[in-house]
């Protein structure tokens, strides 16, 4: 586990200590934050969705293979493999609240965190997925539903709702590029002082 993930886990546990248990709880993330904290952001098409038992046969995980059509951040290569907890193998299923669902042929923009040499996970769980819908002129980017997950405002530490909204695909891509550019410019400004 990286230090970034360990710190995030400790902060989240501290913030959520008084909340009732039952649903997945996560910090709400805004688009610029998602773009800056993700290792990779890609637009692509889902080519394969397959659930399987984990290596220790204790849980089910689902692999989502996405063919990259455009890398908005990072250099992921031609495909990325996103692995999430939960799924269905035969008659047994495991459900994790707050995760995005995927279907083969679906066009998406995903915000990813590296998980090992060749695999990724969604940054911010379902918050890290936008479905691209091409109906009429222009394409729309629709944020994935967080389902029954509880979102916590990182500043007030109070329960809140998602602030993600449907935008055009070009607006989403421009927002990601602007956030990444701001992130890259920040260290240069610090060094200049």
C-alpha positions in Angstrom: 0.0 0.0 0.0 1.4 3.4 -0.9 1.8 6.1 1.6 -0.8 8.2 -0.3 -3.4 5.4 0.1 -2.4 4.8 3.7 -2.9 8.5 4.6 -6.1 8.7 2.7 -7.4 5.6 4.6 -6.5 7.0 8.0 -8.0 10.4 7.2 -11.2 8.8 5.9 -11.4 6.5 9.0 -11.0 9.5 11.3 -13.6 11.6 9.5 -16.1 8.8 9.4 -15.7 7.4 12.9 -19.1 8.6 14.1 -21.2 7.5 11.1 -23.5 4.5 11.1 -22.1 1.4 9.4 -24.1 -0.2 6.6 -23.3 1.5 3.3 -20.0 2.4 1.7 -18.8 5.8 2.8 -16.4 7.9 0.8 -15.1 11.5 0.5 -16.7 13.5 -2.2 -14.2 14.5 -4.9 -14.6 17.3 -7.4 -13.4 17.0 -11.0 -10.2 18.9 -10.7 -9.2 17.0 -7.6 -9.9 13.7 -9.4 -7.8 14.7 -12.3 -4.9 15.8 -10.2 -4.8 12.8 -7.8 -5.4 10.1 -10.5 -2.3 8.4 -12.0 -4.0 8.1 -15.4 -7.2 9.5 -17.0 -8.4 7.8 -20.2 -11.2 7.9 -22.7 -11.9 4.4 -24.1 -14.3 1.6 -24.9 -15.0 -1.3 -22.5 -13.9 -4.5 -24.3 -14.3 -7.1 -21.6 -16.0 -7.4 -18.2 -15.3 -10.6 -16.3 -15.7 -11.6 -12.7 -13.5 -14.2 -11.1 -12.4 -15.4 -7.7 -9.4 -13.5 -6.2 -6.1 -15.4 -5.9 -6.9 -16.5 -2.3 -10.4 -17.7 -3.3 -11.9 -15.5 -0.5 -13.6 -12.9 -2.6 -14.9 -12.1 -6.0 -13.3 -9.4 -8.2 -14.3 -8.0 -11.6 -11.8 -7.2 -14.3 -12.7 -4.5 -16.8 -10.5 -4.2 -19.9 -10.8 -0.8 -21.6 -9.3 -0.1 -25.0 -7.8 3.4 -24.8 -8.8 5.9 -27.5 -7.2 8.9 -25.8 -5.0 9.4 -22.8 -5.9 12.6 -21.0 -3.3 12.1 -18.3 -0.4 9.6 -18.1 0.8 7.0 -20.6 -1.3 3.9 -20.1 -0.7 2.1 -23.4 -3.3 0.7 -25.7 -5.5 -0.9 -23.0 -6.0 -0.6 -19.2 -7.2 -3.3 -16.8 -9.4 -2.0 -14.0 -10.1 -4.4 -11.2 -12.9 -3.8 -8.7 -14.1 -5.8 -5.7 -17.4 -7.6 -6.2 -19.2 -9.4 -9.1 -20.8 -12.7 -9.8 -19.2 -16.1 -10.4 -21.7 -18.8 -11.0 -24.5 -18.7 -8.4 -22.4 -16.6 -6.0 -22.3 -12.8 -6.1 -20.7 -10.1 -4.0 -21.9 -6.5 -4.1 -19.9 -3.5 -3.0 -21.9 -0.2 -2.7 -20.4 2.8 -4.4 -18.7 1.1 -7.3 -19.4 1.8 -10.9 -20.8 -0.8 -13.2 -19.4 -1.4 -16.7 -20.8 -3.1 -19.8 -19.0 -4.3 -22.9 -19.1 -1.8 -25.7 -19.7 1.1 -23.4 -17.6 4.3 -24.0 -16.2 5.8 -20.9 -13.8 8.4 -19.4 -12.2 6.9 -16.2 -10.0 8.3 -13.6 -7.5 5.6 -12.4 -5.1 4.9 -9.6 -2.3 2.4 -10.3 -2.7 -1.0 -8.5 0.5 -3.0 -9.2 2.4 -3.3 -12.5 -0.5 -3.7 -14.9 -3.7 -3.0 -13.1 -5.7 0.0 -12.0 -8.7 0.9 -9.8 -11.2 3.7 -10.2 -10.2 6.8 -8.3 -13.0 7.8 -5.9 -14.9 4.5 -6.6 -17.9 5.4 -8.9 -16.9 9.0 -8.9 -14.1 8.0 -11.2 -16.3 7.0 -14.1 -18.2 9.0 -16.7 -20.2 7.3 -19.4 -20.0 8.9 -22.8 -23.4 9.1 -24.5 -23.5 10.0 -28.2 -27.0 11.0 -28.9 -27.7 13.9 -31.2 -25.0 16.5 -31.9 -22.0 16.3 -29.6 -21.3 13.7 -27.0 -22.2 14.0 -23.3 -20.2 12.7 -20.3 -22.6 11.4 -17.6 -21.2 10.7 -14.1 -21.7 7.3 -12.7 -24.2 6.9 -9.9 -22.7 6.4 -6.5 -25.8 4.4 -5.6 -26.5 4.1 -1.9 -22.9 5.1 -0.9 -22.7 7.9 1.6 -20.7 10.9 0.4 -18.9 13.1 3.0 -17.9 16.7 2.3 -14.1 16.8 2.9 -14.3 20.3 4.4 -17.4 20.2 6.6 -17.2 16.4 7.4 -21.0 16.3 6.9 -23.0 14.0 4.7 -23.5 15.5 1.3 -24.5 14.7 -2.3 -22.4 14.4 -5.4 -21.6 17.6 -7.2 -20.7 15.8 -10.4 -22.9 16.8 -13.3 -23.5 15.9 -16.9 -21.3 17.9 -19.2 -20.3 17.7 -22.8 -17.4 15.3 -23.5 -15.3 18.3 -24.7 -16.0 20.2 -21.5 -15.0 17.2 -19.4 -11.7 16.8 -21.4 -11.0 20.5 -21.1 -11.5 20.4 -17.3 -9.2 17.4 -17.0 -6.5 19.0 -19.1 -6.8 22.3 -17.2 -6.5 20.6 -13.8 -3.4 18.5 -15.0 -1.8 21.7 -16.4 -2.4 23.5 -13.2 -0.9 20.6 -11.2 2.2 20.6 -13.5 2.6 24.4 -13.2 2.4 24.4 -9.4 5.8 22.9 -8.7 7.4 25.3 -11.2 5.9 28.3 -9.4 7.1 27.0 -6.0 10.7 26.6 -7.3 10.7 30.1 -8.8 10.1 31.8 -5.4 
